[in-house]
């Protein structure tokens, strides 16, 4: 398990990959961890904690989480 208190690009990538896996994102390839930076670390960590705390998600929850993730991508 990564030490998520440390704000690093490696931890950003770990959290993004975990989110993609848990949400079973069909568009996971389009949402590459390298598209996210440490400057959004706290927001990404918040999303990660929501995703990590649940086993199942409704379609609307997945859509909302993916939408939030999309807003955090580097342009």
C-alpha positions in Angstrom: 0.0 0.0 0.0 1.3 3.4 -0.9 1.8 6.1 1.7 -0.9 8.5 0.4 0.1 11.2 2.8 3.1 11.9 0.5 2.1 14.0 -2.5 3.9 12.5 -5.4 3.2 11.7 -9.1 3.6 8.0 -8.2 0.8 8.3 -5.7 -1.4 10.2 -8.2 -0.9 7.4 -10.7 -1.6 4.7 -8.1 -4.9 6.4 -7.1 -6.0 6.9 -10.7 -5.3 3.3 -11.6 -7.2 2.1 -8.5 -10.2 4.3 -9.3 -10.2 3.0 -12.9 -10.1 -0.6 -11.8 -12.8 -0.3 -9.1 -15.1 1.6 -11.5 -14.4 -0.9 -14.3 -14.1 2.0 -16.6 -14.6 1.0 -20.2 -12.8 4.2 -21.2 -9.9 3.5 -18.9 -7.4 3.8 -21.7 -8.5 7.4 -22.4 -8.0 8.3 -18.7 -4.3 7.8 -18.3 -2.7 8.5 -14.9 -0.1 10.6 -16.6 -2.8 13.1 -17.4 -3.1 14.1 -13.8 -0.7 16.1 -11.7 0.3 16.6 -8.1 -1.4 20.0 -8.1 -4.8 18.3 -7.9 -3.6 15.8 -5.3 -6.1 16.5 -2.6 -9.1 16.3 -5.0 -7.8 13.1 -6.5 -7.3 11.7 -3.0 -10.9 12.6 -2.0 -12.2 10.8 -5.1 -10.0 7.8 -4.3 -11.2 7.6 -0.8 -14.9 7.6 -2.0 -14.2 4.9 -4.5 -12.1 2.8 -2.1 -14.8 2.9 0.6 -17.5 1.2 -1.6 -17.8 -2.2 -3.2 -20.5 -1.4 -5.7 -21.6 1.7 -7.6 -24.8 2.7 -9.4 -24.5 3.8 -13.0 -25.2 7.4 -11.9 -22.5 7.2 -9.3 -20.0 6.0 -11.8 -21.0 8.7 -14.2 -20.6 11.4 -11.5 -17.2 10.1 -10.4 -15.9 9.8 -13.9 -17.1 13.4 -14.6 -15.3 14.7 -11.5 -12.2 12.8 -12.6 -12.4 14.3 -16.1 -12.5 17.8 -14.5 -9.2 17.1 -12.8 -7.3 16.1 -15.9 -4.5 18.3 -17.1 -5.6 20.1 -20.2 
